[in-house]
Amino acid sequence: MGEHSSDPGISKNVDSSFLFIGKYIVKNYFYYYLFKFSAALGEEIFYITFLPFTYWNIDHSVSRRMIIVWSIVMYIGQVSKDILKWPRPLSPPVVKLEMRTNAEYGMPSTHAMAATAISFSFFIATMNQYKYPFQLGLAAAFVFSTLVCLSRLYTGMHTVLDVIGGALISAALLVLLYPAWDTIDHLLLTSPFCPLFSIVVPLVLCYNYPKLDYYSPTRGDTTTILGAAAGATVGFWLNNQYAASAHTGTSVQPGLPLTTSTMVFVLARFFTGILVVLLTRWLMKSVVLGVLGYRYKFPMGDLQARRRLEVEVPYKFVTYSCVGFTATVLVPLLHQLLGLM
């Protein structure tokens, strides 16, 4: 007989193999795939698709606000984890469906923070610009964030308190940032110091990230987020200097029906852009890691060396700042060249 976990639709085997490789039996595939998918909405695969999609196909100002809020919220969330040092739920009795983030601390849930920040910042940024029912936008933001929050309970990665704490911290930060949105946006677009500020400040924060007694992926993940935001912010500033259009002629208008021609342009821009972004990430990872390996005398496959501060921070920061810059500058130029604007 399998011992049931607290998660609906999952039980775990209690034989010796479970103790080593964590086998579990899925009894409700609807819950399983729903919450596995929902968990992915708080990970890199979502960030690297949805945020650029918004920039390429909806509105630059909406994308800028989401990226700034997302980077601030995620930095505070990641640092809070390593300062509070609250452990994740114990397994057993909880069945954990993810292993990568298991080395991180639990409070607050950064999945809950990111989902709340992105969904509600998108809603707030668009509700006065586009025609759609207020109740529909609010409900969509609520459902999105709730699904991600519930997924962290289902996958066994967080307690209820972790999730509620993350959502509340994110909501509080949104309330504090909202009055300054326009001012921050204006400064980032027009200040001559924006490129320097956007690179130096995140780098300083990454190099001075709280130290732990053991390795945790939080510093690397934080560097990835701040690097992507830094590259994108420099791109925003550069585009503004050359008066780049805030949106395309065939952009998505929330609340309005999509025509066939608009959908074709939207999909073409998206798939072309994502291909370039992924190629940039692959290329920069190889180049930067090769340079750092030559500088610090380690093979590219040495995982322990890649976790060192002097390697991990520049590796992640340079790679993802190039990804952010590519998404906001090079991809729109390619779209224009291909006649997709």
C-alpha positions in Angstrom: 0.0 0.0 0.0 1.3 3.5 -0.8 1.3 6.2 1.9 -0.8 9.1 0.8 0.7 12.6 0.8 -1.1 15.8 1.6 -1.3 16.6 -2.1 -4.5 15.6 -4.0 -4.0 12.9 -6.6 -0.5 11.8 -5.5 0.7 9.0 -3.3 4.3 7.9 -2.6 5.8 4.4 -2.4 7.3 3.5 0.9 9.6 0.8 -0.4 13.4 1.3 -0.3 13.5 2.7 -3.8 11.4 5.7 -2.7 14.0 6.6 -0.1 16.6 7.1 -2.7 14.9 8.4 -5.9 11.6 9.7 -4.6 9.1 7.7 -6.6 5.5 8.7 -6.5 2.3 7.5 -8.1 0.0 9.9 -9.8 -3.6 9.2 -9.1 -5.3 12.3 -10.5 -3.7 13.4 -13.8 -5.9 16.5 -14.0 -4.4 17.9 -10.8 -1.0 16.7 -11.6 -0.7 18.4 -15.1 -2.7 21.5 -14.0 -0.3 22.3 -11.2 2.9 21.2 -12.9 1.9 23.6 -15.7 1.0 26.3 -13.2 4.3 25.9 -11.4 6.1 26.6 -14.8 4.3 30.0 -14.9 6.7 31.1 -12.2 9.9 29.9 -13.8 12.4 31.0 -16.5 10.4 29.3 -19.4 7.5 31.7 -18.7 9.6 34.8 -18.1 11.6 34.3 -21.3 8.4 33.9 -23.4 5.7 36.1 -21.9 7.7 39.2 -21.1 9.3 39.5 -24.6 5.9 38.6 -26.1 4.4 41.6 -24.3 7.2 43.9 -25.6 7.0 42.7 -29.2 3.2 42.4 -29.5 1.3 44.5 -27.0 2.9 47.7 -25.7 6.4 48.8 -24.7 5.2 50.7 -21.7 3.3 47.7 -20.3 6.4 45.5 -20.7 8.7 48.1 -19.1 6.5 48.3 -16.0 6.2 44.6 -15.6 10.0 44.0 -16.0 10.9 46.7 -13.5 8.3 45.5 -10.9 9.3 41.8 -11.5 13.0 42.4 -11.0 12.5 44.5 -7.8 10.0 42.0 -6.3 12.2 39.0 -7.2 15.4 40.5 -5.7 13.6 41.3 -2.4 12.1 37.8 -2.4 15.3 36.0 -3.0 17.3 37.9 -0.5 14.5 37.5 2.1 14.7 33.8 1.7 18.4 33.7 2.6 18.1 36.1 5.4 15.1 34.4 7.1 16.4 30.9 6.4 13.0 29.2 7.0 13.2 25.6 5.8 11.0 24.1 3.1 8.4 21.4 4.1 9.9 18.1 5.3 9.7 15.1 3.0 8.2 12.8 4.3 5.4 13.4 5.0 5.2 15.8 2.0 5.9 14.5 -1.5 8.2 16.9 -3.4 7.8 16.9 -7.1 10.7 19.2 -7.8 14.4 18.8 -6.8 16.2 21.8 -8.3 14.9 24.4 -5.9 14.9 22.1 -2.9 18.3 23.5 -1.7 16.7 26.9 -1.3 14.9 28.2 1.8 11.1 28.5 1.7 9.9 31.8 3.1 8.7 33.7 1.1 7.6 31.8 -2.0 9.1 33.7 -4.9 6.8 31.8 -7.3 3.9 33.4 -5.4 5.7 36.8 -5.5 6.4 36.7 -9.2 2.9 35.5 -10.2 1.3 38.2 -8.1 3.7 40.9 -9.4 3.4 40.0 -13.1 -0.3 39.3 -13.3 -1.4 42.4 -11.3 1.2 44.8 -12.8 -0.1 43.7 -16.3 -3.6 44.3 -15.2 -2.9 47.7 -13.6 -0.8 48.8 -16.6 -3.4 47.9 -19.2 -6.7 48.6 -17.5 -6.7 52.3 -18.4 -5.1 51.9 -21.8 -7.3 49.2 -23.3 -11.0 48.5 -23.4 -11.9 45.3 -21.5 -14.2 44.7 -18.5 -12.5 45.6 -15.2 -13.9 42.6 -13.5 -12.6 40.3 -16.2 -9.0 41.6 -15.9 -9.1 41.4 -12.1 -10.4 37.9 -12.2 -7.7 36.8 -14.7 -5.0 38.3 -12.6 -6.4 36.6 -9.5 -6.8 33.2 -11.1 -3.3 33.3 -12.6 -1.6 34.1 -9.3 -3.8 31.7 -7.4 -3.0 28.8 -9.7 0.8 29.4 -9.3 0.4 29.7 -5.5 -1.6 26.5 -5.3 1.0 24.7 -7.5 3.7 25.4 -4.9 1.6 23.6 -2.3 0.7 20.7 -4.6 4.4 20.1 -5.6 5.4 20.1 -1.9 7.8 23.0 -2.2 6.2 25.5 0.2 3.9 25.7 3.2 0.7 27.7 3.2 2.5 30.4 5.2 5.3 30.7 2.6 2.8 31.2 -0.2 0.6 33.7 1.6 3.7 35.6 2.8 5.0 35.8 -0.8 1.7 37.0 -2.2 1.3 39.6 0.5 4.9 40.9 0.2 4.4 41.2 -3.6 1.1 43.0 -3.2 2.6 45.4 -0.7 5.5 46.2 -3.0 3.1 46.8 -5.9 1.2 49.3 -3.7 4.4 51.1 -2.9 5.8 51.1 -6.4 2.6 52.1 -8.2 2.7 55.8 -7.4 6.3 56.0 -8.7 5.7 54.0 -11.9 5.6 57.0 -14.2 8.6 58.7 -12.6 10.8 55.6 -12.7 9.8 54.9 -16.3 10.6 58.5 -17.3 14.0 58.4 -15.6 14.9 55.1 -17.2 14.0 56.4 -20.6 15.5 59.8 -20.5 18.3 60.0 -17.9 21.8 60.0 -19.4 22.9 57.9 -16.4 20.4 55.2 -17.0 22.8 52.7 -18.8 25.5 53.0 -16.2 23.0 52.8 -13.3 21.2 49.8 -14.8 24.5 47.8 -15.1 26.4 48.9 -12.0 23.6 48.7 -9.3 22.5 45.2 -10.2 26.1 44.0 -10.4 26.9 45.4 -6.9 23.8 43.8 -5.5 24.8 40.4 -7.1 28.3 40.5 -5.8 27.1 41.4 -2.3 24.4 38.8 -2.2 23.9 37.3 1.3 26.4 34.5 1.9 25.2 31.0 3.0 27.0 28.1 4.6 26.2 25.9 1.6 25.6 26.5 -2.1 22.0 27.5 -3.1 20.8 28.4 -6.6 19.2 31.6 -5.2 22.3 33.8 -6.0 22.5 32.5 -9.5 18.7 32.9 -10.1 18.8 36.4 -8.7 21.8 37.3 -11.0 19.9 35.9 -13.9 16.8 38.1 -13.2 18.8 41.3 -12.5 21.0 40.7 -15.6 18.0 40.2 -17.8 16.3 43.4 -16.4 19.6 45.3 -16.8 20.0 44.4 -20.4 16.3 45.1 -21.1 16.5 48.5 -19.3 19.5 49.6 -21.4 17.5 48.5 -24.5 14.6 50.6 -23.3 16.8 53.7 -23.0 18.5 53.1 -26.3 15.2 52.7 -28.1 13.9 55.9 -26.6 17.0 57.8 -27.9 16.1 56.8 -31.4 12.3 57.3 -30.9 11.4 53.6 -31.4 7.6 53.0 -31.7 5.9 52.2 -28.5 3.9 49.5 -30.2 3.6 47.9 -33.6 0.9 48.6 -36.2 -0.4 45.1 -35.8 -0.2 44.8 -32.1 -2.5 42.9 -29.8 -5.2 45.1 -28.3 -6.5 43.6 -25.0 -10.3 43.6 -25.1 -10.5 43.7 -28.9 -10.9 40.6 -31.2 -7.9 39.4 -33.2 -8.1 39.4 -37.0 -6.4 36.6 -38.9 -3.7 39.0 -40.3 -2.9 40.3 -36.9 -2.6 36.8 -35.5 -0.2 35.9 -38.3 2.0 38.9 -37.5 1.9 38.3 -33.8 2.9 34.6 -34.1 5.6 35.5 -36.7 7.1 38.1 -34.4 6.9 35.8 -31.4 8.5 32.7 -32.9 11.2 34.7 -34.8 12.0 36.6 -31.6 12.1 33.6 -29.3 14.4 31.8 -31.7 16.9 34.7 -31.7 16.6 35.0 -27.9 17.3 31.3 -27.3 20.2 31.4 -29.8 21.6 34.4 -28.0 21.4 32.6 -24.6 23.1 29.5 -26.0 25.9 31.5 -27.7 26.5 33.8 -24.7 26.6 30.9 -22.2 29.2 29.1 -24.3 31.3 32.3 -24.9 31.2 33.7 -21.4 31.8 30.3 -19.7 34.7 29.7 -22.1 36.3 33.0 -21.2 35.8 32.5 -17.5 37.2 29.0 -17.7 40.3 30.3 -19.5 40.7 33.1 -16.9 40.2 30.9 -13.8 41.7 27.7 -15.2 38.7 25.3 -15.0 37.0 23.0 -17.6 33.6 24.0 -18.8 32.0 20.9 -17.2 33.3 21.7 -13.7 30.0 22.4 -11.8 31.8 23.3 -8.6 33.9 26.0 -10.3 30.8 27.4 -11.9 29.3 27.9 -8.5 32.1 30.2 -7.3 31.2 33.8 -6.8 33.8 35.1 -9.3 32.4 32.8 -11.9 28.7 32.5 -11.3 27.9 36.2 -11.2 29.6 37.4 -14.4 28.5 34.2 -16.2 24.9 34.7 -15.4 24.9 38.5 -15.5 26.6 38.9 -18.9 24.6 36.1 -20.5 21.2 37.3 -19.4 21.9 41.0 -19.9 22.7 40.1 -23.5 19.4 38.2 -23.6 17.5 41.2 -22.3 19.3 43.6 -24.7 18.6 41.3 -27.6 14.9 41.0 -26.8 14.4 44.7 -26.6 16.8 46.1 -29.3 18.0 43.5 -31.8 14.8 41.5 -32.2 12.6 44.6 -32.9 15.2 45.6 -35.5 15.0 42.2 -37.1 11.2 42.4 -37.1 11.5 45.7 -38.9 13.9 44.3 -41.4 11.6 41.3 -42.1 8.5 43.6 -42.5 6.8 42.2 -39.4 6.1 45.5 -37.7 
